[in-house]
């Protein structure tokens, strides 16, 4: 962040030239600096700048701490089609409890928390799955033997009953996603029932005849090395993040917002983590209560003045690096 060098409000020629010269000096000393003005350029000043071919300094109206000045966290977001298990692993690895959900263009589309995931597994529909084949392949460490579908959804049935019971109760026709072990007669019957997806557990070897049968009936046939219990547990964690994320009424901040706004929001909000987005809605990072304790302040150098009344709005929040003035000792200090 460059040092902002400026004079007093209602600038005259000496305050403008002092800002330009001192910014130049700092840059020559290896410190990145930029001159500013706190008001409209007067005619005599414009003549001087024009005569010497010097660019007019940019107008500065506020030096309050903004979100862009703060060292907020920058965890990478997750796509809504990824699984709950993938989101959980990411949060655990990065030691965070709130994860932004972004689209392929990095626009913020939602928020998911560790609590959201836990509550969805406890209170959610445990017998319903809405996910992708890719999630199942990753989460179940599975191989796909047949099928072309990318997205699957439907009720999940675990075939643990005796075959006679399964046939009598017509269980095969009640579920879109079936899980079965190495019971080959049942695997064949399940394929003929045309579920959306059939998952065979225990790494069972599947014959070419069964694979061809699955292809014939357009069944997505997967084989996982996990046993049936672990498969059924992981399966429900493979639901997509988009199914449970909070997508509406998300409190967010842009980098142009001020620390004062964030502090005010925290004072009456039950939440403590908030996403930061760019002006176009693209996700930038996460802001939390801890960032209030050491906010980044704009670094400034004051020339030709040293009183609050003569300076820019928000000067009390800035880090004053230096004061260069020839008038008197004022009420602003560098400490």
Secondary structure, DSSP 8 states (H G I E B T S, - for coil): --EEEE--SS--HHHHHHHHHHHHHHHHTT--EEEEESS---HHHHHHHHHTT----EE--B---BGGGS--B----EETTSBHHHHHHHHHHHT-SEEEEE-TT-BEEEEEEHHHHHHHHHHS-TTEEEEEHHHHHHHTT-EEEE---SEEEEEEEE--S-HHHHHHTTGGGT-SEEEE-S-HHHHHHHHHTT-SEEEE-TT----HHHHHHHHHTT-EEEE-SS-HHHHHHHHHHTSBGGGT-B-SS--EEETTSBHHHHHHHHHT-S--EEEEE-TTSBEEEEEEGGGGTT----EEEEES---GGGS-BTGGGSEEEEEE-SS---S----
